[in-house]
Amino acid sequence: MIISLAQIPEDGLDISGEIDSSILEVPDLTSKSPIRCTLHVSKQEEAILIRGMLEMTALTPCARCLELLPVKLVVEDFVQLTEDLTKTEIDISPAVREEILLVLPNYSKCELSSSGTCPIFGKNWSSLNPDTPSAPLSDPWSVLDNYQKSDRS
């Protein structure tokens, strides 16, 4: 999104628009919408201040089942300060990209219902309840003990 500095009045400029989500370049992220921007651009003493909100909806793999899970990405307080007033326009796309990437979760996992069912895909995950005690693990060193004994023979 390019903002022309000549179009900014003294009291500021309100801008609403969309940026193509292909600027994100994230392999496991499928966009369901462009990045929607609601911004206020104002001239400061020796800078241009851009503030506002960014949001988009994307699909990311669920950490539980690897199905694509819808995730809403929102940046409530986007801020960019540009001190280079020699340019006639500002491209905010790189800053928007960075802000969206910062709110992208490390992994997404659907919230299960009380019965342990995925509300989106309907799969039952109750057998993987973390409160259910698991069987004790065998001694991991026994494999090495057996290896050393067979190596000496």
VOGU-3710 file (C-alpha; in Angstrom, 3 decimals, decimal comma):
1> miislaqipe> 0,000/0,000/0,000  1,492/3,288/-1,107  0,641/6,557/0,651  1,266/9,819/-1,174  2,654/12,454/1,201  1,132/15,286/-0,863  -2,387/14,027/-0,045  -1,977/14,275/3,742  -3,800/17,356/5,107  -2,777/19,112/8,338
11> dgldisgeid> -5,374/17,255/10,428  -4,300/13,868/9,009  -5,724/11,345/6,582  -7,886/8,297/7,320  -7,235/5,397/4,964  -9,008/2,055/4,607  -7,773/-0,480/2,125  -6,539/-3,958/1,436  -3,128/-5,421/0,745  -2,716/-8,715/-1,089
21> ssilevpdlt> -1,725/-11,389/1,434  0,835/-12,855/-0,989  3,352/-10,383/0,497  3,566/-12,666/3,563  5,386/-15,474/1,715  4,734/-18,091/4,429  4,677/-21,673/3,066  2,193/-23,221/5,557  -0,187/-20,255/5,533  -3,171/-20,176/3,200
31> skspirctlh> -4,891/-16,826/3,026  -8,683/-16,602/3,192  -8,733/-12,827/2,880  -6,476/-9,926/1,981  -4,904/-7,887/4,783  -7,460/-5,219/5,695  -5,969/-1,921/6,887  -7,698/0,893/8,759  -5,108/3,631/9,218  -4,679/7,253/10,230
41> vskqeeaili> -1,735/9,080/8,636  -0,547/12,345/10,173  2,316/14,773/9,670  4,469/15,333/12,718  7,186/17,986/13,040  9,790/16,079/11,035  8,118/12,738/10,387  5,046/10,933/9,124  3,170/8,847/11,705  0,932/5,998/10,574
51> rgmlemtalt> -1,299/4,319/13,157  -4,155/1,908/12,851  -5,386/-1,675/12,757  -4,580/-4,625/10,493  -6,520/-7,862/10,181  -6,790/-10,935/8,006  -8,072/-14,496/8,130  -5,798/-17,386/7,205  -5,672/-21,169/7,321  -2,814/-22,854/9,188
61> pcarclellp> -2,253/-26,557/9,891  -3,684/-27,755/13,206  -0,919/-29,063/15,473  -3,209/-31,924/16,534  -4,518/-33,318/13,213  -2,760/-31,263/10,470  -6,097/-30,178/8,964  -6,241/-26,518/7,913  -7,594/-24,434/10,776  -8,993/-20,898/10,317
71> vklvvedfvq> -7,080/-18,282/12,321  -7,908/-14,577/12,592  -4,773/-12,430/12,700  -5,274/-8,961/14,186  -2,804/-6,167/14,884  -4,719/-3,706/17,079  -2,042/-1,021/17,270  -0,026/-0,851/14,069  2,483/2,037/14,169  5,045/3,187/11,621
81> ltedltktei> 7,106/6,349/11,918  8,883/7,561/8,789  11,445/10,311/9,223  12,574/10,469/5,587  10,500/13,344/4,197  12,511/13,578/0,985  10,309/10,918/-0,629  6,959/11,766/-2,211  5,306/8,506/-1,125  5,634/5,776/1,483
91> dispavreei> 5,185/2,051/0,891  3,897/0,506/4,132  3,640/-3,059/2,763  6,961/-4,254/4,312  5,946/-2,956/7,763  2,475/-4,513/7,429  4,081/-7,841/6,479  6,332/-7,791/9,552  3,474/-6,953/11,921  1,257/-9,748/10,570
101> llvlpnyskc> 4,125/-12,236/10,844  4,643/-11,223/14,487  1,035/-12,081/15,428  1,097/-15,380/13,538  0,926/-18,157/16,161  3,825/-20,608/16,394  1,282/-23,381/16,052  -2,491/-23,496/15,929  -4,609/-26,061/17,686  -8,401/-26,246/17,709
111> elsssgtcpi> -10,209/-26,009/21,048  -11,865/-29,352/21,803  -15,401/-29,577/23,110  -16,036/-31,062/26,565  -16,449/-34,501/24,962  -13,024/-34,238/23,312  -14,387/-33,622/19,811  -12,910/-31,129/17,362  -15,596/-28,468/16,728  -14,436/-27,922/13,146
121> fgknwsslnp> -13,737/-31,407/11,775  -15,661/-33,585/14,273  -12,826/-35,976/15,097  -12,849/-37,338/18,652  -9,565/-36,823/20,509  -10,749/-37,894/23,984  -8,310/-40,818/24,032  -5,474/-38,255/24,009  -6,710/-36,410/27,097  -3,619/-35,136/28,969
131> dtpsaplsdp> -5,331/-35,870/32,317  -5,480/-39,591/31,546  -2,483/-41,349/33,087  -0,361/-43,169/30,542  1,323/-46,530/30,961  4,776/-46,272/32,523  7,595/-46,270/30,021  10,059/-49,141/30,010  13,613/-48,447/31,061  15,206/-46,602/28,103
141> wsvldnyqks> 18,674/-47,719/29,186  17,841/-51,403/28,849  18,265/-51,160/25,085  21,815/-49,892/25,573  22,540/-52,539/28,204  21,484/-55,266/25,770  23,567/-53,654/23,023  26,707/-53,634/25,177  26,215/-57,285/26,245  25,769/-58,511/22,682
151> drs> 28,766/-56,479/21,510  31,081/-58,191/24,037  30,084/-61,731/23,083
//
